[in-house]
Amino acid sequence: MAELILGQVLRYEGNPMEEGADAARHSARGGVLVEGGLIRAVGEADDLRRAHPQARVTDCGTHLLSAGFVDAHAHYPQTAIIASWGKRLIDWLNAYTFPEEMRFSDPAHAAEIAGRYFDLTLSNGTTTVCSYCTIHPESVEAFFAEARARGLRAFAGKTCMDRDTAPEGLRDSAQSAHDDSKRLLERWHGVDRLSYVITPRFSPTSTPEQLAALGALWAENPSCLMQTHLSEQTDEIAWVKSLYPQARDYLDTYEAHGLLGPGALFGHAIHLEPRERDRLKEVDASLIHCPTSNTFIGSGLFDMDGLSREGHRIGLATDTGGGSSFSMLRTMAAAYEVAQLRHRALHPAELWWLATQGSARALRAGDRIGNLAPGMEADIIAVDLASTPAIAQRAGRAGDLWEALFPTIMMGDDRAVAAVWAGGRRLEQPA
């Protein structure tokens, strides 16, 4: 039976980073018709009621209906170590990340954390995640099994590391990385709403042989995405240069091994050389902005204004657990603050687009998720724009949608997420 969800409606007919806020469309009393897991119609509430009198009606009042948030870069195995104190990237990996990731050889632990992770992300309105797992196939199995059970569109892959810069308990080999990834890919890629992502952690923890093996696997499976890290911190870049002395720059360590092209997702991309910016734009790779992580670990300030003006494909992400929140609202707030430090005031329409359609486009899934339009998958959230007294009093003075929405972007949390639908099915909110 069709369901007609009523409320305020926010959707996009273009890219506000390029076209301005007029690319967004807002209906103060609109609706979304859902049937068979897909959005069948979007329009004014009264028109949809007349056209579909048999549909079951869910009236969300003045809540804002939007596409669910899309988190384009996360590490679900780091769920339990989020908000760990006081380290730069390399020390942070050694002190917190690697010891925690060693635990994921245990299927029971992997399953427990996967369940907790999706409870947390869904409670914050995130309906799609692209996650790194660990070197253990068990971590991938747990993530995909949990996502499938909840009917989510999800992206993930086995993290690959074979260089002695990673601890012994977290190293595979060039051959096993290829073979494990291929086996997992064949098992999960394209099953229901799941997509496998080829995942070298980053150049410092992979040998050239492993990068080449994964590049070959990607060439054999071009429908997959490839995710890794790029130019997150200046000391990381110096480390890469010492390990790859023949490379022209950090990006070249991937490019030389077949790991640059459409469908490549590069997390962070803060300290890019001019050649790197040109090549990334030329091949239409995706850059994933992780603002809470970049400030929490002291990495630097992403050049949102310059890169968007150049026409780069940009997504937004929590980067949990280096990022300090599971919330894409908090991530939007951090993106606003980082851009302000680089003298660019991102409009609320741009911030919301980055967290929905922008991230979906970065994942090459913008035709399926990240917007409210006929034919799109019905991943929908209802957002309370007066979820706390502080937000309510500010929104009460709003003269338009953007003034009403911006306080929720800057101060909102999981209390703002009133309801979540994934694939057209309303999910019970975790207590």
Summary of the structure (lengths in Angstrom):
residues: 431
radius of gyration: 20.9
end to end distance: 27.8
largest distance: 67.8
contacts: 1608
relative contact order: 0.16
helix: 44%
strand: 24%
